[in-house]
């Protein structure tokens, strides 16, 4: 952008010119200055087009990220985390907080071998019901031996 000329400073009344005439001249100079520096219709149009272009670029980037995130999620949901021969393709890493994190080498899904809160509750509930004789776990399958709602 071109450097803008400084706004004219108020002038001292000169000989033969009244303060009021001086003030009028000052106002005319300021108006002329503003008119000279006002953006043209073409400049305004250019600025708006540039703004619109940047806005559109930002939107495109957001859509791209959203699309990539959705595609990754879909890939991870469909992944069996196994190699074609049926063997697990999960690698592990020990974290500084003592947890062990697993990551699928195919879909990059990060999994933790720490049971979630829901898993702990489910496990505790199953154990309690088993202790009460309401169910048995046979070959990894749960068998209900008594109605659970009693
Ligand atoms: Zn996977």
Backbone and ligand atoms as CSV (ligand in chain L), in Angstrom:
chain,resi,resn,atom,element,x,y,z
A,1,UNK,N,N,0.840,-1.192,0.000
A,1,UNK,CA,C,0.000,0.000,0.000
A,1,UNK,C,C,0.877,1.244,0.000
A,2,UNK,N,N,0.457,2.270,-0.704
A,2,UNK,CA,C,1.258,3.497,-0.792
A,2,UNK,C,C,1.243,4.217,0.541
A,3,UNK,N,N,2.343,4.847,0.840
A,3,UNK,CA,C,2.438,5.586,2.104
A,3,UNK,C,C,1.504,6.779,2.045
A,4,UNK,N,N,0.724,6.972,3.122
A,4,UNK,CA,C,-0.237,8.063,3.114
A,4,UNK,C,C,0.439,9.347,3.573
A,5,UNK,N,N,0.119,10.488,2.910
A,5,UNK,CA,C,0.700,11.752,3.357
A,5,UNK,C,C,0.129,12.111,4.730
A,6,UNK,N,N,0.901,12.812,5.558
A,6,UNK,CA,C,0.400,13.152,6.892
A,6,UNK,C,C,-0.788,14.096,6.809
A,7,UNK,N,N,-1.679,13.992,7.794
A,7,UNK,CA,C,-2.828,14.909,7.856
A,7,UNK,C,C,-2.289,16.319,8.131
A,8,UNK,N,N,-2.776,17.326,7.344
A,8,UNK,CA,C,-2.235,18.682,7.548
A,8,UNK,C,C,-2.477,19.173,8.967
A,9,UNK,N,N,-1.482,19.807,9.550
A,9,UNK,CA,C,-1.608,20.373,10.896
A,9,UNK,C,C,-2.395,21.680,10.801
A,10,UNK,N,N,-3.100,22.066,11.886
A,10,UNK,CA,C,-3.811,23.362,11.843
A,10,UNK,C,C,-2.830,24.486,11.560
A,11,UNK,N,N,-3.276,25.390,10.720
A,11,UNK,CA,C,-2.396,26.501,10.339
A,11,UNK,C,C,-2.596,27.678,11.294
A,12,UNK,N,N,-1.558,28.427,11.491
A,12,UNK,CA,C,-1.658,29.655,12.293
A,12,UNK,C,C,-2.352,30.713,11.432
A,13,UNK,N,N,-3.229,31.519,12.042
A,13,UNK,CA,C,-3.842,32.598,11.246
A,13,UNK,C,C,-2.771,33.500,10.649
A,14,UNK,N,N,-2.879,33.715,9.372
A,14,UNK,CA,C,-1.903,34.562,8.694
A,14,UNK,C,C,-2.497,35.963,8.521
A,15,UNK,N,N,-1.692,36.863,8.173
A,15,UNK,CA,C,-2.161,38.229,8.031
A,15,UNK,C,C,-3.239,38.358,6.966
A,16,UNK,N,N,-4.294,39.089,7.250
A,16,UNK,CA,C,-5.337,39.328,6.280
A,16,UNK,C,C,-6.388,38.254,6.239
A,17,UNK,N,N,-6.207,37.139,6.975
A,17,UNK,CA,C,-7.206,36.061,6.947
A,17,UNK,C,C,-7.800,35.913,8.348
A,18,UNK,N,N,-9.131,35.928,8.408
A,18,UNK,CA,C,-9.792,35.827,9.714
A,18,UNK,C,C,-9.676,34.391,10.229
A,19,UNK,N,N,-9.894,34.235,11.521
A,19,UNK,CA,C,-9.832,32.900,12.121
A,19,UNK,C,C,-10.889,31.989,11.520
A,20,UNK,N,N,-12.074,32.587,11.205
A,20,UNK,CA,C,-13.169,31.788,10.638
A,20,UNK,C,C,-12.803,31.301,9.233
A,21,UNK,N,N,-12.209,32.201,8.425
A,21,UNK,CA,C,-11.790,31.826,7.067
A,21,UNK,C,C,-10.696,30.772,7.127
A,22,UNK,N,N,-9.817,30.922,8.114
A,22,UNK,CA,C,-8.741,29.950,8.327
A,22,UNK,C,C,-9.317,28.579,8.628
A,23,UNK,N,N,-10.375,28.581,9.483
A,23,UNK,CA,C,-11.014,27.330,9.883
A,23,UNK,C,C,-11.687,26.672,8.668
A,24,UNK,N,N,-12.346,27.474,7.834
A,24,UNK,CA,C,-12.998,26.964,6.618
A,24,UNK,C,C,-11.961,26.329,5.696
A,25,UNK,N,N,-10.835,27.039,5.532
A,25,UNK,CA,C,-9.792,26.523,4.653
A,25,UNK,C,C,-9.254,25.198,5.180
A,26,UNK,N,N,-9.083,25.172,6.504
A,26,UNK,CA,C,-8.603,23.959,7.166
A,26,UNK,C,C,-9.558,22.794,6.873
A,27,UNK,N,N,-10.860,23.078,7.012
A,27,UNK,CA,C,-11.872,22.038,6.783
A,27,UNK,C,C,-11.836,21.572,5.333
A,28,UNK,N,N,-11.650,22.512,4.414
A,28,UNK,CA,C,-11.578,22.162,2.986
A,28,UNK,C,C,-10.360,21.282,2.702
A,29,UNK,N,N,-9.256,21.634,3.339
A,29,UNK,CA,C,-8.032,20.853,3.135
A,29,UNK,C,C,-8.198,19.426,3.658
A,30,UNK,N,N,-8.830,19.303,4.851
A,30,UNK,CA,C,-9.052,17.971,5.434
A,30,UNK,C,C,-9.971,17.167,4.514
A,31,UNK,N,N,-11.043,17.818,4.001
A,31,UNK,CA,C,-11.976,17.129,3.114
A,31,UNK,C,C,-11.274,16.678,1.841
A,32,UNK,N,N,-10.419,17.568,1.298
A,32,UNK,CA,C,-9.685,17.239,0.069
A,32,UNK,C,C,-8.722,16.078,0.325
A,33,UNK,N,N,-8.075,16.145,1.501
A,33,UNK,CA,C,-7.144,15.078,1.883
A,33,UNK,C,C,-7.868,13.732,1.978
A,34,UNK,N,N,-9.045,13.759,2.661
A,34,UNK,CA,C,-9.805,12.505,2.819
A,34,UNK,C,C,-10.289,11.992,1.472
A,35,UNK,N,N,-10.729,12.896,0.617
A,35,UNK,CA,C,-11.219,12.485,-0.705
A,35,UNK,C,C,-10.089,11.857,-1.522
A,36,UNK,N,N,-8.896,12.460,-1.414
A,36,UNK,CA,C,-7.756,11.961,-2.182
A,36,UNK,C,C,-7.324,10.571,-1.707
A,37,UNK,N,N,-7.533,10.321,-0.416
A,37,UNK,CA,C,-7.082,9.046,0.141
A,37,UNK,C,C,-8.179,7.979,0.235
A,38,UNK,N,N,-9.409,8.356,-0.079
A,38,UNK,CA,C,-10.507,7.383,0.008
A,38,UNK,C,C,-10.298,6.300,-1.040
A,39,UNK,N,N,-10.553,5.059,-0.674
A,39,UNK,CA,C,-10.384,3.993,-1.673
A,39,UNK,C,C,-11.394,4.143,-2.794
A,40,UNK,N,N,-10.970,3.824,-3.978
A,40,UNK,CA,C,-11.877,3.890,-5.113
A,40,UNK,C,C,-12.809,2.677,-5.075
A,41,UNK,N,N,-13.844,2.727,-5.868
A,41,UNK,CA,C,-14.790,1.609,-5.931
A,41,UNK,C,C,-14.049,0.331,-6.326
A,42,UNK,N,N,-13.090,0.515,-7.219
A,42,UNK,CA,C,-12.316,-0.646,-7.691
A,42,UNK,C,C,-11.488,-1.242,-6.548
A,43,UNK,N,N,-10.860,-0.335,-5.728
A,43,UNK,CA,C,-10.066,-0.798,-4.582
A,43,UNK,C,C,-10.941,-1.511,-3.558
A,44,UNK,N,N,-12.116,-0.924,-3.299
A,44,UNK,CA,C,-13.043,-1.553,-2.343
A,44,UNK,C,C,-13.452,-2.934,-2.830
A,45,UNK,N,N,-13.712,-3.028,-4.116
A,45,UNK,CA,C,-14.126,-4.301,-4.724
A,45,UNK,C,C,-13.011,-5.346,-4.572
A,46,UNK,N,N,-11.772,-4.881,-4.814
A,46,UNK,CA,C,-10.610,-5.769,-4.683
A,46,UNK,C,C,-10.476,-6.285,-3.247
A,47,UNK,N,N,-10.620,-5.344,-2.278
A,47,UNK,CA,C,-10.510,-5.732,-0.867
A,47,UNK,C,C,-11.568,-6.771,-0.495
A,48,UNK,N,N,-12.806,-6.533,-0.956
A,48,UNK,CA,C,-13.893,-7.473,-0.653
A,48,UNK,C,C,-13.611,-8.836,-1.276
A,49,UNK,N,N,-13.111,-8.813,-2.509
A,49,UNK,CA,C,-12.805,-10.072,-3.196
A,49,UNK,C,C,-11.709,-10.834,-2.452
A,50,UNK,N,N,-10.706,-10.088,-1.938
A,50,UNK,CA,C,-9.609,-10.702,-1.192
A,50,UNK,C,C,-10.134,-11.312,0.113
A,51,UNK,N,N,-11.004,-10.556,0.802
A,51,UNK,CA,C,-11.598,-11.066,2.042
A,51,UNK,C,C,-12.380,-12.351,1.767
A,52,UNK,N,N,-13.181,-12.319,0.700
A,52,UNK,CA,C,-14.004,-13.480,0.357
A,52,UNK,C,C,-13.122,-14.685,0.018
A,53,UNK,N,N,-12.006,-14.392,-0.682
A,53,UNK,CA,C,-11.083,-15.463,-1.075
A,53,UNK,C,C,-10.467,-16.114,0.165
A,54,UNK,N,N,-10.048,-15.284,1.159
A,54,UNK,CA,C,-9.442,-15.811,2.385
A,54,UNK,C,C,-10.466,-16.609,3.199
A,55,UNK,N,N,-11.714,-16.076,3.227
A,55,UNK,CA,C,-12.784,-16.759,3.960
A,55,UNK,C,C,-13.027,-18.139,3.341
A,56,UNK,N,N,-13.079,-18.172,2.008
A,56,UNK,CA,C,-13.326,-19.434,1.305
A,56,UNK,C,C,-12.179,-20.424,1.536
A,57,UNK,N,N,-10.929,-19.902,1.548
A,57,UNK,CA,C,-9.777,-20.770,1.757
A,57,UNK,C,C,-9.825,-21.403,3.147
A,58,UNK,N,N,-10.216,-20.586,4.144
A,58,UNK,CA,C,-10.320,-21.100,5.517
A,58,UNK,C,C,-11.390,-22.199,5.585
A,59,UNK,N,N,-12.544,-21.926,4.938
A,59,UNK,CA,C,-13.630,-22.920,4.910
A,59,UNK,C,C,-13.176,-24.209,4.247
A,60,UNK,N,N,-12.444,-24.070,3.130
A,60,UNK,CA,C,-11.950,-25.259,2.425
A,60,UNK,C,C,-11.026,-26.076,3.310
A,61,UNK,N,N,-10.154,-25.378,4.091
A,61,UNK,CA,C,-9.226,-26.083,4.967
A,61,UNK,C,C,-9.982,-26.825,6.069
A,62,UNK,N,N,-11.006,-26.163,6.617
A,62,UNK,CA,C,-11.809,-26.799,7.673
A,62,UNK,C,C,-12.490,-28.050,7.114
A,63,UNK,N,N,-13.070,-27.925,5.900
A,63,UNK,CA,C,-13.748,-29.081,5.285
A,63,UNK,C,C,-12.770,-30.218,5.030
A,64,UNK,N,N,-11.561,-29.856,4.594
A,64,UNK,CA,C,-10.551,-30.873,4.304
A,64,UNK,C,C,-10.203,-31.646,5.578
A,65,UNK,N,N,-9.988,-30.906,6.674
A,65,UNK,CA,C,-9.648,-31.544,7.945
A,65,UNK,C,C,-10.806,-32.428,8.406
A,66,UNK,N,N,-12.019,-31.912,8.293
A,66,UNK,CA,C,-13.189,-32.695,8.691
A,66,UNK,C,C,-13.282,-33.984,7.883
A,67,UNK,N,N,-13.049,-33.874,6.592
A,67,UNK,CA,C,-13.105,-35.040,5.714
A,67,UNK,C,C,-12.040,-36.063,6.112
A,68,UNK,N,N,-10.830,-35.556,6.394
A,68,UNK,CA,C,-9.746,-36.465,6.776
A,68,UNK,C,C,-10.018,-37.156,8.099
A,69,UNK,N,N,-10.552,-36.392,9.055
A,69,UNK,CA,C,-10.866,-36.969,10.366
A,69,UNK,C,C,-11.946,-38.040,10.216
A,70,UNK,N,N,-12.970,-37.739,9.409
A,70,UNK,CA,C,-14.056,-38.701,9.207
A,70,UNK,C,C,-13.541,-39.959,8.512
A,71,UNK,N,N,-12.660,-39.778,7.526
A,71,UNK,CA,C,-12.117,-40.927,6.792
A,71,UNK,C,C,-11.264,-41.796,7.714
A,72,UNK,N,N,-10.476,-41.165,8.584
A,72,UNK,CA,C,-9.624,-41.904,9.518
A,72,UNK,C,C,-10.491,-42.682,10.504
A,73,UNK,N,N,-11.549,-42.023,10.999
A,73,UNK,CA,C,-12.436,-42.688,11.952
A,73,UNK,C,C,-13.089,-43.915,11.301
A,74,UNK,N,N,-13.522,-43.732,10.050
A,74,UNK,CA,C,-14.178,-44.821,9.320
A,74,UNK,C,C,-13.190,-45.982,9.114
A,75,UNK,N,N,-11.952,-45.620,8.734
A,75,UNK,CA,C,-10.915,-46.631,8.516
A,75,UNK,C,C,-10.662,-47.410,9.817
A,76,UNK,N,N,-10.640,-46.689,10.942
A,76,UNK,CA,C,-10.363,-47.335,12.229
A,76,UNK,C,C,-11.530,-48.212,12.676
A,77,UNK,N,N,-12.756,-47.746,12.355
A,77,UNK,CA,C,-13.931,-48.547,12.731
A,77,UNK,C,C,-13.964,-49.854,11.951
A,78,UNK,N,N,-13.550,-49.785,10.687
A,78,UNK,CA,C,-13.607,-50.972,9.829
A,78,UNK,C,C,-12.410,-51.897,10.028
A,79,UNK,N,N,-11.321,-51.366,10.614
A,79,UNK,CA,C,-10.091,-52.139,10.760
A,79,UNK,C,C,-10.260,-53.203,11.842
A,80,UNK,N,N,-9.767,-54.398,11.559
A,80,UNK,CA,C,-9.815,-55.479,12.542
A,80,UNK,C,C,-8.514,-55.522,13.333
A,81,UNK,N,N,-7.600,-54.588,13.035
A,81,UNK,CA,C,-6.291,-54.491,13.692
A,81,UNK,C,C,-5.532,-55.811,13.564
A,82,UNK,N,N,-5.685,-56.432,12.425
A,82,UNK,CA,C,-5.004,-57.700,12.151
A,82,UNK,C,C,-4.369,-57.668,10.774
A,83,UNK,N,N,-3.312,-58.440,10.639
A,83,UNK,CA,C,-2.694,-58.592,9.323
A,83,UNK,C,C,-3.558,-59.526,8.484
A,84,UNK,N,N,-3.333,-59.564,7.174
A,84,UNK,CA,C,-4.128,-60.468,6.334
A,84,UNK,C,C,-4.070,-61.926,6.803
A,85,UNK,N,N,-2.952,-62.320,7.437
A,85,UNK,CA,C,-2.857,-63.707,7.919
A,85,UNK,C,C,-3.555,-63.901,9.273
A,86,UNK,N,N,-4.224,-62.862,9.754
A,86,UNK,CA,C,-4.991,-62.992,10.984
A,86,UNK,C,C,-4.215,-62.651,12.247
A,87,UNK,N,N,-2.922,-62.367,12.087
A,87,UNK,CA,C,-2.117,-62.037,13.260
A,87,UNK,C,C,-2.339,-60.566,13.641
A,88,UNK,N,N,-2.281,-60.284,14.945
A,88,UNK,CA,C,-2.450,-58.895,15.394
A,88,UNK,C,C,-1.376,-58.009,14.774
A,89,UNK,N,N,-1.742,-56.801,14.411
A,89,UNK,CA,C,-0.734,-55.856,13.927
A,89,UNK,C,C,-0.760,-54.629,14.823
A,90,UNK,N,N,-0.613,-54.895,16.104
A,90,UNK,CA,C,-0.678,-53.826,17.098
A,90,UNK,C,C,0.671,-53.725,17.783
A,91,UNK,N,N,1.192,-52.520,17.849
A,91,UNK,CA,C,2.451,-52.276,18.534
A,91,UNK,C,C,2.191,-51.558,19.846
A,92,UNK,N,N,3.095,-51.719,20.797
A,92,UNK,CA,C,2.893,-51.098,22.101
A,92,UNK,C,C,3.951,-50.088,22.443
A,93,UNK,N,N,3.594,-49.206,23.346
A,93,UNK,CA,C,4.558,-48.215,23.821
A,93,UNK,C,C,4.260,-47.903,25.276
A,94,UNK,N,N,5.307,-47.865,26.105
A,94,UNK,CA,C,5.140,-47.503,27.505
A,94,UNK,C,C,5.171,-45.989,27.633
A,95,UNK,N,N,4.181,-45.448,28.299
A,95,UNK,CA,C,4.110,-43.993,28.468
A,95,UNK,C,C,4.761,-43.601,29.789
A,96,UNK,N,N,5.093,-42.311,29.889
A,96,UNK,CA,C,5.765,-41.828,31.102
A,96,UNK,C,C,4.841,-41.926,32.324
A,97,UNK,N,N,3.532,-41.960,32.098
A,97,UNK,CA,C,2.617,-42.048,33.242
A,97,UNK,C,C,2.405,-43.496,33.697
A,98,UNK,N,N,3.209,-44.408,33.151
A,98,UNK,CA,C,3.121,-45.798,33.579
A,98,UNK,C,C,2.110,-46.610,32.797
A,99,UNK,N,N,1.303,-45.923,31.955
A,99,UNK,CA,C,0.322,-46.658,31.166
A,99,UNK,C,C,1.001,-47.230,29.929
A,100,UNK,N,N,0.353,-48.226,29.390
A,100,UNK,CA,C,0.865,-48.866,28.193
A,100,UNK,C,C,-0.124,-48.580,27.073
A,101,UNK,N,N,0.376,-48.009,26.004
A,101,UNK,CA,C,-0.512,-47.630,24.908
A,101,UNK,C,C,-0.253,-48.549,23.723
A,102,UNK,N,N,-1.326,-48.967,23.104
A,102,UNK,CA,C,-1.220,-49.820,21.923
A,102,UNK,C,C,-1.658,-49.022,20.705
A,103,UNK,N,N,-0.984,-49.267,19.604
A,103,UNK,CA,C,-1.381,-48.571,18.378
A,103,UNK,C,C,-1.423,-49.576,17.237
A,104,UNK,N,N,-2.502,-49.501,16.468
A,104,UNK,CA,C,-2.631,-50.393,15.320
A,104,UNK,C,C,-1.717,-49.882,14.209
A,105,UNK,N,N,-0.916,-50.767,13.659
A,105,UNK,CA,C,0.045,-50.357,12.635
A,105,UNK,C,C,-0.610,-50.189,11.265
A,106,UNK,N,N,-1.865,-50.617,11.162
A,106,UNK,CA,C,-2.575,-50.434,9.890
A,106,UNK,C,C,-3.376,-49.138,9.881
A,107,UNK,N,N,-4.175,-48.919,10.932
A,107,UNK,CA,C,-5.079,-47.765,10.918
A,107,UNK,C,C,-4.654,-46.676,11.891
A,108,UNK,N,N,-3.574,-46.903,12.635
A,108,UNK,CA,C,-3.041,-45.921,13.596
A,108,UNK,C,C,-4.017,-45.617,14.734
A,109,UNK,N,N,-4.958,-46.516,14.985
A,109,UNK,CA,C,-5.848,-46.290,16.125
A,109,UNK,C,C,-5.049,-46.510,17.405
A,110,UNK,N,N,-5.161,-45.543,18.303
A,110,UNK,CA,C,-4.446,-45.639,19.575
A,110,UNK,C,C,-5.391,-46.249,20.602
A,111,UNK,N,N,-4.902,-47.313,21.228
A,111,UNK,CA,C,-5.713,-48.004,22.222
A,111,UNK,C,C,-4.890,-48.098,23.500
A,112,UNK,N,N,-5.568,-48.170,24.591
A,112,UNK,CA,C,-4.865,-48.332,25.861
A,112,UNK,C,C,-5.232,-49.692,26.415
A,113,UNK,N,N,-4.263,-50.343,27.042
A,113,UNK,CA,C,-4.598,-51.622,27.655
A,113,UNK,C,C,-5.132,-51.413,29.068
A,114,UNK,N,N,-5.273,-50.140,29.460
A,114,UNK,CA,C,-5.878,-49.860,30.767
A,114,UNK,C,C,-7.391,-49.968,30.598
A,115,UNK,N,N,-8.061,-50.740,31.485
A,115,UNK,CA,C,-9.509,-50.844,31.333
A,115,UNK,C,C,-10.186,-49.498,31.566
A,116,UNK,N,N,-11.222,-49.239,30.786
A,116,UNK,CA,C,-11.968,-48.003,30.980
A,116,UNK,C,C,-12.821,-48.144,32.235
A,117,UNK,N,N,-13.364,-47.033,32.680
A,117,UNK,CA,C,-14.211,-47.040,33.882
A,117,UNK,C,C,-15.409,-47.964,33.679
A,118,UNK,N,N,-15.996,-47.913,32.467
A,118,UNK,CA,C,-17.151,-48.766,32.158
A,118,UNK,C,C,-16.759,-50.242,32.245
A,119,UNK,N,N,-15.556,-50.557,31.752
A,119,UNK,CA,C,-15.107,-51.950,31.785
A,119,UNK,C,C,-14.928,-52.422,33.224
A,120,UNK,N,N,-14.373,-51.534,34.073
A,120,UNK,CA,C,-14.161,-51.887,35.480
A,120,UNK,C,C,-15.509,-52.137,36.160
A,121,UNK,N,N,-16.484,-51.256,35.887
A,121,UNK,CA,C,-17.813,-51.415,36.494
A,121,UNK,C,C,-18.450,-52.712,36.023
A,122,UNK,N,N,-18.367,-52.977,34.714
A,122,UNK,CA,C,-18.951,-54.196,34.159
A,122,UNK,C,C,-18.290,-55.434,34.774
A,123,UNK,N,N,-16.974,-55.402,34.891
A,123,UNK,CA,C,-16.224,-56.525,35.452
A,123,UNK,C,C,-16.623,-56.768,36.913
A,124,UNK,N,N,-16.703,-55.665,37.676
A,124,UNK,CA,C,-17.068,-55.759,39.087
A,124,UNK,C,C,-18.476,-56.322,39.235
A,125,UNK,N,N,-19.379,-55.845,38.402
A,125,UNK,CA,C,-20.774,-56.307,38.457
A,125,UNK,C,C,-20.850,-57.797,38.127
A,126,UNK,N,N,-20.121,-58.217,37.092
A,126,UNK,CA,C,-20.118,-59.631,36.704
A,126,UNK,C,C,-19.568,-60.503,37.834
A,127,UNK,N,N,-18.477,-60.039,38.464
A,127,UNK,CA,C,-17.877,-60.802,39.560
A,127,UNK,C,C,-18.854,-60.946,40.723
A,128,UNK,N,N,-19.532,-59.831,41.059
A,128,UNK,CA,C,-20.488,-59.849,42.177
A,128,UNK,C,C,-21.628,-60.836,41.870
A,129,UNK,N,N,-22.136,-60.763,40.634
A,129,UNK,CA,C,-23.225,-61.669,40.259
A,129,UNK,C,C,-22.758,-63.127,40.264
A,130,UNK,N,N,-21.509,-63.335,39.848
A,130,UNK,CA,C,-20.966,-64.693,39.860
A,130,UNK,C,C,-20.827,-65.201,41.297
A,131,UNK,N,N,-20.378,-64.325,42.193
A,131,UNK,CA,C,-20.233,-64.690,43.606
A,131,UNK,C,C,-21.587,-65.015,44.236
A,132,UNK,N,N,-22.615,-64.305,43.755
A,132,UNK,CA,C,-23.967,-64.546,44.265
A,132,UNK,C,C,-24.602,-65.772,43.601
A,133,UNK,N,N,-23.877,-66.358,42.673
A,133,UNK,CA,C,-24.367,-67.557,42.016
A,133,UNK,C,C,-25.413,-67.290,40.957
A,134,UNK,N,N,-25.537,-66.024,40.563
A,134,UNK,CA,C,-26.567,-65.692,39.581
A,134,UNK,C,C,-26.097,-65.953,38.163
A,135,UNK,N,N,-24.789,-66.098,37.986
A,135,UNK,CA,C,-24.294,-66.433,36.653
A,135,UNK,C,C,-22.988,-67.195,36.767
A,136,UNK,N,N,-22.658,-67.838,35.671
A,136,UNK,CA,C,-21.397,-68.568,35.584
A,136,UNK,C,C,-20.712,-68.137,34.304
A,137,UNK,N,N,-19.406,-68.192,34.350
A,137,UNK,CA,C,-18.673,-67.911,33.124
A,137,UNK,C,C,-18.042,-69.223,32.672
A,138,UNK,N,N,-18.568,-69.719,31.545
A,138,UNK,CA,C,-18.108,-71.000,31.018
A,138,UNK,C,C,-17.478,-70.768,29.660
A,139,UNK,N,N,-16.225,-71.162,29.515
A,139,UNK,CA,C,-15.492,-70.986,28.247
A,139,UNK,C,C,-15.570,-69.538,27.748
A,140,UNK,N,N,-15.435,-68.599,28.676
A,140,UNK,CA,C,-15.451,-67.189,28.295
A,140,UNK,C,C,-16.834,-66.640,28.002
A,141,UNK,N,N,-17.872,-67.493,28.162
A,141,UNK,CA,C,-19.225,-67.009,27.898
A,141,UNK,C,C,-20.011,-66.955,29.197
A,142,UNK,N,N,-20.864,-65.938,29.292
A,142,UNK,CA,C,-21.641,-65.747,30.514
A,142,UNK,C,C,-22.918,-66.584,30.432
A,143,UNK,N,N,-23.147,-67.369,31.458
A,143,UNK,CA,C,-24.406,-68.126,31.531
A,143,UNK,C,C,-25.173,-67.628,32.747
A,144,UNK,N,N,-26.382,-67.192,32.511
A,144,UNK,CA,C,-27.212,-66.720,33.616
A,144,UNK,C,C,-27.883,-67.942,34.240
A,145,UNK,N,N,-27.679,-68.092,35.551
A,145,UNK,CA,C,-28.267,-69.245,36.229
A,145,UNK,C,C,-29.503,-68.875,37.018
A,146,UNK,N,N,-29.699,-67.593,37.211
A,146,UNK,CA,C,-30.843,-67.110,37.964
A,146,UNK,C,C,-31.309,-65.810,37.312
A,147,UNK,N,N,-32.609,-65.497,37.352
A,147,UNK,CA,C,-32.999,-64.200,36.800
A,147,UNK,C,C,-32.245,-63.063,37.525
A,148,UNK,N,N,-31.715,-62.118,36.778
A,148,UNK,CA,C,-30.861,-61.077,37.351
A,148,UNK,C,C,-31.622,-60.032,38.157
A,149,UNK,N,N,-32.915,-59.945,37.914
A,149,UNK,CA,C,-33.658,-58.877,38.596
A,149,UNK,C,C,-34.186,-59.268,39.976
A,150,UNK,N,N,-33.757,-60.408,40.518
A,150,UNK,CA,C,-34.229,-60.788,41.841
A,150,UNK,C,C,-33.207,-60.418,42.904
L,1,ZN,ZN,ZN,-6.411,-51.046,13.001
